[in-house]
Amino acid sequence: MPDDTVVIDRAGLDHLVDVLRGHGYRVIGPQVRDSAIVLDELDSGAQLPAGWGVETAPGRYRLHRRDDEAVFAHSAGPGSWKQFLHPPRRKMLEIGPDLEAVPVEDVPPRSAFLGVRGCDLASIEILGRVLGGGTYPDTSFTARRKDLFIVAVNCTEPGGVCFCASMGTGPGVSAGYDLALTERTGTDGHHFLVEVGSPDGARILAELTSRPAEQAEVTRARTEVSDAAGRMGRQMPELDIRALLRDSLESPHWQDVASRCLTCANCTMVCPTCFCTTTEDVTDLTGDHAERWLRWASCFEGDFSYLHGGSVRQSGESRYRQWLTHKLGTWHDQFGSSGCVGCGRCIAWCPAGIDITAEVGKLAELAGDPDADG
């Protein structure tokens, strides 16, 4: 944390929401709904999940009441920020009776993301390379990403399925934000240490009531974030995963995973970096009007690899292998990094409780790797 770190109180956080809305941002943040902490538009800071925590394990996610009024003391929920940058379903064009295609004007509102953790901050950067880079960037994504304001949060309480520390994406944030918060509760009150990451962040912070942070406060906050790295619920094995997956394409373990996997695609839907889509053409009952829609798809779908009269990957074994080897292996070749940020969503929201870190560990064990236990 830099020396110019300042402190705002709980009322200051609420005011931050008001200030961002006053600048024309649609503020997106965590809130409690349907027995989960979800991401949605905030009308005020009062909607933030004060006093709520979560318990996570393979195939398990449960809310629980905390002993304090902490706002960000919870790990990743079922939704990620991807849904606001790469919508699950989007109309691409309309076709009338004259068969002329009319593109749909896509003018997204300016958004401010409040409460982005290190793992999700890394996922936004990855999506920026996947969808926003290259010769033909996704114009819908780039329009949504262009004026995005990010309020990041340093994580001090990782969940039971988190493994961001072993993926190098958290628990602290380092870049890519406008403002970064570290929440602290205790005998000295409920407050947030604030770091500035951009000129836009400095301008917004100037409209809030704050005070300079004392060195002792900065030190304690740094220690809490550092300690969180040692309290991860999971850890990805420390080995050359790309080489392991390359050499394990015929491993019998894929059959074992397939015997448990439901190929439901939950893991890809909750993943903050999975980006695959398909298109659908629909018509009305008269046949005079048609629309083309883009929607999320998954490599676990039976027809995802459909080519020339049949699907290339017909078995659950081949589909899971495709997902894991791409996410942790060939993603490096395509985009220069792993496709996994260690958020743990795929573990918590797998109905069969399949754990990506355990599966990599088992592959390493079968391959005779001495570091298989991580």
Order of alpha helices (4+ residues) and beta strands (2+ residues): beta-alpha-beta-beta-beta-beta-alpha-beta-beta-beta-alpha-alpha-beta-alpha-beta-beta-alpha-beta-alpha-alpha-alpha-alpha-beta-beta-beta-beta-alpha-alpha-alpha-alpha
